Amino acid sequence: METGFLDDFKREAARRGLMLHGVAVQQRGALVDAHQWQDDVPHILHSLSKSFTAMAVGMLVEDGRLSLDDSVTGFFPDDCPDNVSPELAAMTVRHLLTMSAGHAQPKMMSYQRKEIRDDNWVRYYLSCPPDRMPGERFVYDSGCTYMLSAIAQAITGQTVLDYLTPRLFEPLGIGRPAWETCPRGITLGCAGLFLRTRQLLPFGQMLLDGGSYGGRQLVPRRWVEQ
């Protein structure tokens, strides 16, 4: 479907030399226009993957299985360093969500993950001592979201992919997508999710509608608002 609605956008993208996979515009639940620069196959979403992991966290909070004030180290007693610093002990789920875990520099961005020699990425992350008390400073770090994925798996016994498939992906009409994992099989959470361009439309619509889609409340409204 192409109506000319996106003509100006396509010309501007070409002028800037942007490398785009595709674009789709939806209004009031109906597709207005779409265009593909590359084949409409699942493409890696990189950090947009984080938004899906955040929905899993919200569902667990709503179900009373997780609190934003839970200590991160409490989920992984066997992976903590021998001497847990006050800064590490103070790190909570809230700090991971807000990327204020206390590190002055990111620890698990894509270029850094390639250099991790420990197959246990949870243990690796916890071995990186925070430089300050959590909550003092925002530092963008994919490691925070990976740890949220690991926490969700520790609680449910399922990967975030398995947990979200019947609760979010299938109700949105996405099915079961591909999502990369760490060496131990934990869903990356921070990256690695593959979707087609138009498969993002129902996710965006669900967020616009306060977590509701197709007459079902998939994600708690108060979580989306928060």
PyMOL commands that set and color helices and strands:
alter all, ss='L'
color gray80, all
select helices_A, chain A and resi 7-16+46-62+73-75+86-89+93-97+110-113+121-126+142-156+160-169+197-208+221-225
alter helices_A, ss='H'
color red, helices_A
select strands_A, chain A and resi 22-27+30-36+43-44+194-195+212-213+216-217
alter strands_A, ss='S'
color yellow, strands_A
deselect
rebuild
show_as cartoon
